[in-house]
Amino acid sequence: MEIDEFQGQLITADDDKYDIARAVWNGAIDRYPRLIARCSVTADVAVAMRFARDQNLEIAVRGGGHNVAGTAVCDDGIVIDLTTMRGVRVDPVSATARVQGGALWGDVDHAAQARGLATTGGIVSHTGVAGLTLGGGIGWLMRKHGLTVDNLIAAEVVTADGDLLRASDDQNPDLFWALRGGGGNFGVVSSFEFRLHPLGPSVLAGPILWDAGDTSEVLHFYREFASNAPEELGTTVRFGTAPPLPVIPQELHWRPVILVGTCYAGPIEVGEEVLRPLRALGRPLLDLIAPTPYVDHQSAVDSTVPHGWDYYWKSTYLPELGDDLIEVIAQNAFASSSPRSYVLIFHLGGAVARVPEADTAFGNRHATHAITLDGVWRPGEDHADRDIAWARRFLAALEGHREGVYVNFLGADEGPDRIREAYGSAIYERLVEVKTKYDPDNVFHHNQNILPRSG
């Protein structure tokens, strides 16, 4: 198969690379596209888009391929694949970075940290820049510097018609608004321009582990600690077994623990004082907080969520951790079947909540926490039915506390009501208007889809 003027690589089922090329991060996703168009330059994206429209092909767009719902690959259609477009160019004078659409966050972190700079990315370095950004972008630095979308200056977008547009505050501002949280509904972003901030090269970061039996005590303390934390401090709370990482003593491997992860985006000596009360809490099994290169911290848990394992997620935003909510979490967090399954809570607030709700398409900015209930097992292990049921039961148990959901945490079985829940009515209706203008035929629907207005 050939596409006129396409300079990249075309991969079909007859190609030795096909099975590798169609695989995404979530090993539970097993789809067979007719064609994978691996683009080398932005022009390839436009050529592939026009070809797909001419041939009436289902279209999926792949950046990092890391979305749990597996939206980066489709059956019997074309995958517009940006995985070889991973360039990052940092301008230290303007403190900005231009990033191609197939880049991973590890690419950005390494290039930016070479200049003592960073911006809010994910918490796993093999996450794709495009998918994380277009959904909003939560990460260690968000309380200090805002979400990833709050640091997006401009984007280069190939539309459903194969046209190339620039989206910014000054050019196509309605599209720029929608890209900052509305997902992949509006076009293929071939490059991003981000604002960077001074950071590192070392930050005070790392986890503290307590036995699972201390969950209630830790959460009651964490509630007050987090609510009074400075914006420089990013924290997560993880419930599950201690992973077999080299930095964790072997006798703790697979032991049920509650873990508080930390990253202080400020002077290390100040961070030491801020974290002192947390480190003095109860009887920690392990305290790994230490000055750490930021790039190392960003990749510290990569091996615990590798490509090819099976993943099933449920998620919601939460308010502050009231006593009844803490009880629900403590009762459900350790009830999974697989030792690789876990629950993760992100502390929001700070700069995230300061941005007016209408400024971007990211919804529910005023939630205090985001929680993900993550079923994880290796292919062939007998955990799927039990841990899918666990995640669904846990979400149901949180019903009285839910405050929307982060669109990037939605799985493949969520449905339109959950997508609306990610935005709220006002933002969702505005997204519909932008979708209707830029993609009236819903060409980009292999995503958490926002339907254009019909008629």
N, C-alpha and C positions, 0 to 999 in steps of 0.2 A: 504494500500500500504506500502511496506517495501523496504528499500535499505540496502543491506548487508554492515555492518561495519559503517553505519551512526549512530552517537551518539546523534545527535540533535533531533529536533522535526519535524515531517512531518505533514503538514496541508493540508487537501483536502476540497472540497466543503461540505462534510458531517460534518465537524468539526464546533463546536460552535464559534471557534475563526476565522473562514475563512474570514468573511467580514471585520473584524478588520485588519487581517493580510494582506489582499490584498489592503487595502486603503493606498494611498500615500498622501503626503502633498497637492498636487493639487487636490481638490475635483472634478474638471472637468474630471479627468481621472477615468474611470470606466471599469476595465478589470478583466477577470476571468481566472486566471491560473488553470491548471489541478492540480498542486502540488506546495506547498511552502515548500522548504527545509530550515528550520531555523537552521543554523549551530551553533555549540557550540565551535568548535575548528577548526584550519586550515585544519586538516585532513578531516573534514566533507566537506569542500569546494571542495577538490580534489575528494572525493568519489561522491559527488553530480554531479560534472562536468562529470566524467566518466559515471555515470548512464545516464545523459542527452544525452551524445553522443551515448551511446548504444541504447537508446530508440528513438533517432532522434527527440528530443524535442526542441522546441523553448526555448531559454534561456534568461532570464532577471536577472540582478544582482542588489540586493538591499543593499545599505549601510544605508544612512539616509533617502532615499526615498523622497528627497526634490527637485529634479530637476523638473522644471516647465513643461518639456515635458513628464513627467511621464514614463521615460525609465526604472524605477525600477520594473515595473510589465508588464506582457504580457498576452495575451489571449491564452488559451489552451496549455500552455507550463509549464516550471518549473521556479520558482523564487528561485535563490540561495540567501538566505536571511541571512545577517550578523548582524541583528539588536541586537542580544544578545551578540555579540562580541564587547564590548564597553570598554575594559580595556585600561588604560593609565598608563604607568610607567615612571616616571620622574627621571633622573639621574642629580642631582644638580651639581655634580663635573664636568661632561662633558657638562652640559647645553644642554641635549638632552632629547627627549621623544620618547618612543616607543608606538604607538597607534594602536589599533586593527581597522579593516576595517569597523566595524559597529558603531564606536564612533561618537558622535556629538561634535560640537565645544565647547559647554558648558562643556562637560567632560574634554576636553583638557585645557580649560581656568582655570577651578577650580583646576585641579591637578597641572598645571604649576604655577599658582599664589600662591599656598601654599608654593612655593619655590622662589617667587619673580621673576618669569620668564614668558615669553609669546612668541608666534610666530604669524605671520600673519594668521588670520582666517577670517571668514565671518563677517557680521554685524548683524546676527541673530543666537542666540545660539543653536537653534534646527536644524540648517543646518548640513548635514552630512560631516564628514571629508573627506571621500573618493571622493565623487562627486566634492566637491569644489576643492580639491587638484588636481585631475586628469585633471580638466579643466584649472588650472592655479592658482586660489586663490587670489582674490582681497579683501581687507579689510582695516581696519583703520590703520594698521601699515605698509602698503606696501611701502609708500614713504620713510620710514626710514629703513626698514628691508627687503624690496623686497616682491615679491609674495610668496604665500605658497610654490610653486614649487621651488623657489629660496632657500628655507630653508629645502627642502627634501634631506636627506642624503642617504636613501636607502628604498627599498620597497620589501616586500615578495609577490610574484606573483604566482598564480595558473594559468597555461596556458590552452589553449583550449584542450590539450591532458591530462590534469589532473596532469601535472608535477608541482613541486614546485621549483621556481627559486628565487634567490636573484638578484635584480637589483640595481646597484650603479655605481659610476664612475669606479670601478675596476672590477665589475662582470656584464656581459651582459650590457655594457654601451649603446649599441644602444637601448635596451629596456628601460633603465633608461631615456635616452633622450626623448623617445616617451611618456613615462608616465607623463612627466612634461609638460602637456598641451594637449596631444592627446586624453584625455577622456578615456572611458572604452573600447576602441577598442582592447586591447592587452592581457587582462587577468583579473582575479579577484584579487585585492590587498587585502590580508588578514591582512597585517600590514604595517605601515609606521614608519619611523624614521626621526624625525625632529630636526633641530637646534633651540635652544631657546635663548632668549635675556633677559637681566635684564629689568624689567618694573614693575611699581606700588609699592605697591598694589593700590594706588590711582593715577589717571591721571586727568588732567584738560580737561573736556569733557562736551558735552551737546549741545543742539540746541538753535538757536535764531530764532524767528518767526516774520515775517512782514506780513502785509495785502497783498493779491494777487495783489492789485492795485499798489504796489511798485515793482513789478517784474522787470521791465526794469531798474529802478534805482539800485536795489540790484545786478542784474547780471552785469551791467556795472562796479560797484565797485568791485564785486567778481572777475571779469576777471583780474584786476590788482593785487588784494590782493592775489589770488591763484598763479599767475605767480611769485610773489616775496616771497611766503611763504617758510619757512625752511622745510627741509624734515621731521622734527619731527611732522609737522602738517598734519593730515589727515582731509579732509573735504568732505562732500556731500551736494548737493542741492536738496531739495524735493519740488515738486509742487503738491498741493492737499488740501484737507480739514484737519484741525487740528484734529488728532485722539483723542478720548475720554479717554486719559490716566489720571491717578490720579494726575500727576504733572502739568497738563494743566488745568487752571481754566475752569469751566463749561461753562462760557459765550463765550469761544473761541471754544468749541467743534463743529466740522463740519463747521467752518468758513474757506473759501478759504484762504490759506496762502502760502507764500514762506518761506521755512525753510532751514537754513544752519546748518548742523550738524558738530560738531568738535570733535577731539580727539588729544591732544598734548602728544606725546610720549617722554617727557623730563621733566626737572624740572618744577614744577608747577609755580614757580615765574617767570620763563622765558616765559612760556606759557601765563601768564597774560599779559605781555607786547606785545607778538606777536598778541594776539587776541584783544587787546584794540581798534585798528581802526575799526575792524568789529563790535564790540559791540557799537561803537559810531555812526554807520551808521543810518541816518534817524530817524524813529519813530518806534522802535521795539514794537510789541505787547507783547512779552515775551522773557526774557533772562534767560535760564536755565543752562548756562555754570557755572560749579563749580567743585571743587575737588570731584572726584567720584571713588569708587572702580572699577577697570577695568572690573571685572566680571559683575558688575551691568550695566556698560555702554554697554557691549557686548550683554546683554539680554534686553535692555531698550525698544526695539520696537517689541519684540517677539509677544506680544498680538495683534499687528496690522496686522500680517500676519500669522494667526493660521492655523493649519492643518484643512483640510476639506472645506475651502472656495474655490471658483472657481477662477483660475488665467489664464490670457492670456497675454503674453509678446511679445513685439518687442524691438529690441535693435540695437545699432550701436556704434562704436567709433567716437569721434568728435575731431576736432582740437581746438585751442584756440577760445574763444567765441567772434568772430567778431560781428560787429553791425548787419549785416544781419542775422546771426545765432541767435543772441539774439532775434531778431524780430520774427523769425519762432517759437522759443520756447515759447515766450510770447503769441503768437497768438493761439497756440495749447495746451498748457500744462493744461489749466483749462476747456477744452471742453469735458471732459468725462461725461458719464451719471451717473455712480455710485459714491457716495460720498467716497467710499473706494478705488477707482482707484487713481493712482498717477504717477508721473514722478520722476525719481531719477537720478542725475548726480554724478558720482564719479570722483574726481580729481586724475589723475595718475601722471606720472613723477617721479622725484627723483630716488630712488633705482630701481624702475621698469624699467626705461629707460636706466640705466647704464649697465645692463646685455646685452652682445652682442646677437643680434637677433638669431644667429645660435646655441647658447648654450643650449637652451631648445626648446620644441615644442610649446611654447606659442607664438602666432603671434601678430603682431602690437604693439610691446612694446613702440613705440615712439608716440602713440596717446596721446593727452593731457587729454581727458575725455572719459568716457564710460557713455552712457545714456540708461536707460531702461524705456519703456512706458508700464506701468503695469495696465492692466484691472483687477479689483478685485471686486467680488460680492459674496454674500452669496447664497448657493443653493436655488433655487426657486425664487430668485429676477429676475426681468425682465430687465437686463442690458446687457446680453451677446452679442446680435447682435449689439447693438449700441456701446459698448465699444471695441469690436473686430474691428469694422469699424473705430473707433477713433484711435486706435493704428496703424492700417495699413495706414490711411491717414497721421498721424503724421510722420511715418517713410518715407512715400513718400515725404512729405514736406522737410525732411532733406536730400534728395537725393544728392544735390550738396555739402554736407558737410561730407559725410560718409567716414570713414577711416577703414573699416573692422568691425569685431564684436567679442565680447567675446563669446566663444563657450558655456559657462555655461548659457548664457542668451538666447540661441536659443530655440524656442518653438518646438512643434510637427509638425508644418506645414511649415518648412523652406525649405527643399530640398537641394540637393548636391551643388548648386552654393553658397548658404549661408555658408555651411560648409567649402568650399574652401576659402570663404571670411574671415573666422575666422583665417586662417593660412597664406594666401599668397601662391603663386605658389611654391617657393623653399621649404618651410617647409612642405607643403602638399605632394609634391612628395617624400620627404624623409620619411614622415609618411607612405606613400603607401609601400615603400620598407620594413619598419619594420613590417607593417601589413602582408605583403606577407610572411615574414620569420616566424612570430610567430603565425599567424592565417590565413593561406592560404585559408581555407574553409569559412572564415567570420562567424565563430561560434558566435562571439561577434558582433552582428549587431543591437541589440536593444539599440541604442545610436545615437549620431550624427555621422553617420557611415562613416568610411574611407574604401573604397573598396580595397581589395587586387588586385594585378596585375594578370590578368587571363593568362592562358597558361604558 
